[in-house]
Amino acid sequence: MDKFVIRGGNPLLGTIKVSGAKNSALPCMAAAILTEDEVILENIPQVRDIETERRLLESMGAEVELGYGRAQHRTSIKCAVLSDPVAKYEIVKTMRASSLVLGPLIARTGMARVAMPGGCAIGGRPIDLHIKGLEAMGATITQEHGYLEARTNRLKGAHIVFDKITVTGTEDLLMAAVMAEGESLFENCAREPEVIDLAALLNAMGAQIKGAGTSTIRIKGVAKLHGARHRINPDRIEAGTFLIAGAITGGDLNVDCCNPAHLGSLLGKLEQCGVKLDIGKENVRVRSGNKLVAADITTEEYPGFPTDMQAQYMALATQAEGTSVVTENIFENRFMHVGELNRMGANITVQGRSATVRGGTKLQSAAVMCSDLRASAALVLAALVADGESILDRVYHMDRGYERLEEKLRGVGAQIRRMGEVFGKK
């Protein structure tokens, strides 16, 4: 398995560019199922989950072309024929986003068979809200042998109030509703930028969606969608990870090609911690200067503090003077990085959904294990300031969501290299 070897102590200096958002790209790729025409997506990140999605779409009969480099991270998807509308377990077992093909498949073909989601072991992401919504729209759904099977003659518009805010649930049902008969009204919707990005693509394909980015979304169903070209949003979680990398190493780092408007809760918290920020239109510069001070966070749905930044923030809190309390309200098992940070000299205790971080500790190098995507990022951040050389095992988790992370960090002064097979090469 791939490993990272990181020698800490170097401040990060220079400019680092943010890639397209994996969590926007995956639902947008799934949306291509809804039309026979070509859908072109730009700013696609080169990460494992995108490759898995490509394999998934191709297994159903789609033609998918992924281009990087001169092709500017562009993908072309054409689902002229969907000969096998099944999301097979052997393909989707490592990816949470498999449920996102359920809505568009049943809307397009009247049937779908989808393996239950895999991905990071950070707690339950129940698919019952997807099922409940599709049933309200007229689908018949059964579950057996680890698969969901859905059938309908044609979906019908419905009034759906989500029992809890769900990003993938909002996205999945949005893709189902755009071709349903009549109008749909969704309430208590997720407001994340990724939902707005998906709705922008769907509207470009001929859908009639109003209210994306608010808690109430209205959809007027149409009979058919057409092809479109769409540029994926920058990855706000990657941008946030780099901002913390600059802050924790005491560097002077310009995080470019991002959207600061999507980073409001994190930027506010970093300033509260004493981090100096210069915020531009498409970039944020983080500069060393003030001593880091402790501050509490509580993860919430957007626009609150994102759960996908909790682990990275905890790494920063180990270097802040004072005590920080980190409360995780989204996932019940998202403190798996705590034990590994403590192995590096952190002083963190967990009680229920809260972790208490006693900061100002000198981190030491260690061999540590990556348990999920964002926990991996936290360990990289910790290793960047640890005394000595750390070895991070199972960094394939990192490759699911961060594009060429080690290359980007090396470009701004980090001492980081990969042992083993490099993703995308032999």
RAGI-V254462 format. One record per helix or strand. SS is the DSSP state (~ for helix, > for strand). FROM is the first residue (numbers start at 1). TO is the last residue. Records with the same first field share a line. If there is no record, write none. Layout:
SS->FROM-TO, FROM-TO
This chain:
>->3-7, 13-17, 20-20, 38-42, 63-67, 74-78, 86-87, 111-115, 140-144, 147-151, 156-156, 159-161, 181-181, 183-187, 208-210, 216-220, 228-231, 234-234, 252-256, 276-279, 283-287, 293-293, 297-299, 305-305, 321-321, 323-327, 348-351, 354-358, 364-364, 367-369, 387-387, 389-393, 415-419
~->22-34, 48-59, 69-71, 89-92, 96-109, 128-136, 167-177, 193-204, 236-248, 260-272, 307-317, 338-343, 373-385, 396-399, 405-410
